[in-house]
Amino acid sequence: MSDKFAAGLEDVVVAQSAICFIDGKRGQLVYRGYDIDDLATHSTFEEVAYLLWHGNLPSAAKLQTQHQEITEAMHLPDSILGIMKLLPKDTHPMRVLEVAVAALGTLDAQGEDNSEAANRAKATRLLAQLALVTTAWNRLRNGLEVLKPNANQNFAWNFLYLLTGKEPDEYAAKTFDVALILHADHELNASTFSARVTAATLSDMHSAIVSAIGTLKGPLHGGANEQVMNMLSAIGSVDNVEPWMTKLLSEKKKVMGFGHRVYKTKDPRAKILEKMSEELGKRTGQPQWFEISKKVEEIFQPTVAAKGIYPNVDFFSASAYHVMDIPHDLFTPIFACSRVAGWTAHLLEQYANNRLFRPASEYIGNTGLKWKPVNER
């Protein structure tokens, strides 16, 4: 085996970026120089999106302008809604996102324009439209009317309102806003890499985002948070955790929501969401989901700590989303609705200093074979 071979491209540097920094040993996540703890405490998702796109925090005037642009873009053409209505109602929402974003690319007047100005405008529209597709799909599949956003409220508030038709309380909206901040970017993860690979061919931004959505759909990437909630639901109560975990570990099955390719300590995003999940559970009268999560962590963590396996962002986001009455199959689309801020930031960076990705592979197949006529094989 070649010394250059690295399975999964682990630790192979393939791009330079000024967007996101991760220190996996210290459990640190930084956006454009700002620690995630600082941003989660003081910022908003709309402000963080601006930071990722522009490299600096906005003035009050620029933030207000961006808010208006996002809110104005929070609508879907009738033809897109028509396409969505034709889809089977059991279609997974991530598949709906793939279909809708590809279709939106055909309707965008700047769809094939790869200039910086056009791509910045498309980034704003995509941020707004992914949220609309996700919330509209949930309404449509349940026979409900697609709602319009409130221009006086922020992105997180509007998302929850457009999804449920109910005005969210202040703490739920704040928690959701923080969750969006925590998911907004994560360096060169699988979906961001696939988006940049697509953009590196000078394909358009919508195509690159479709690539990212398809990558995020996999259970080893964004799909993990849905699997975490499935696990918690299967356990059902705190009393069931110990026998359930004993059986799971005896069968050497994976505990969802633990481990990360980069972090070798507790995911800094999980630390923030842990507190919010606990508080949300108390406020909604559903503390059991957080309590089950903590019991799973209590039992499992000591067995894997030596391997650098700790709870990741999915572990506590699942229970937080659940008590906000968000359907489980929307957990990953919500991830996409947040991460599109980071994806588009990386695409802007890729287009600005582009080089086609062309990695090598190590051939391990046969050599020297000779063709034979079919009757001699």
HELIX and SHEET records of a PDB file:
HELIX    1   1 ALA A    7  LEU A    9  5                                   3    
HELIX    2   2 ILE A   36  HIS A   42  1                                   7    
HELIX    3   3 PHE A   45  HIS A   54  1                                  10    
HELIX    4   4 ALA A   60  GLU A   72  1                                  13    
HELIX    5   5 ASP A   78  LEU A   86  1                                   9    
HELIX    6   6 PRO A   93  LEU A  107  1                                  15    
HELIX    7   7 GLU A  116  ARG A  141  1                                  26    
HELIX    8   8 PHE A  155  THR A  164  1                                  10    
HELIX    9   9 GLU A  170  HIS A  183  1                                  14    
HELIX   10  10 ALA A  190  ALA A  200  1                                  11    
HELIX   11  11 MET A  205  LEU A  216  1                                  12    
HELIX   12  12 ALA A  224  ILE A  235  1                                  12    
HELIX   13  13 VAL A  238  ASN A  240  5                                   3    
HELIX   14  14 VAL A  241  SER A  250  1                                  10    
HELIX   15  15 PRO A  268  THR A  284  1                                  17    
HELIX   16  16 GLN A  288  VAL A  304  1                                  17    
HELIX   17  17 ALA A  305  LYS A  307  5                                   3    
HELIX   18  18 VAL A  313  VAL A  323  1                                  11    
HELIX   19  19 HIS A  328  LEU A  330  5                                   3    
HELIX   20  20 PHE A  331  ALA A  352  1                                  22    
HELIX   21  21 VAL A  374  GLU A  376  5                                   3    
SHEET    1   A 3 CYS A  20  ASP A  23  0                                        
SHEET    2   A 3 GLN A  28  TYR A  31 -1                                        
SHEET    3   A 3 TYR A  34  ASP A  35 -1                                        
END                                                                             
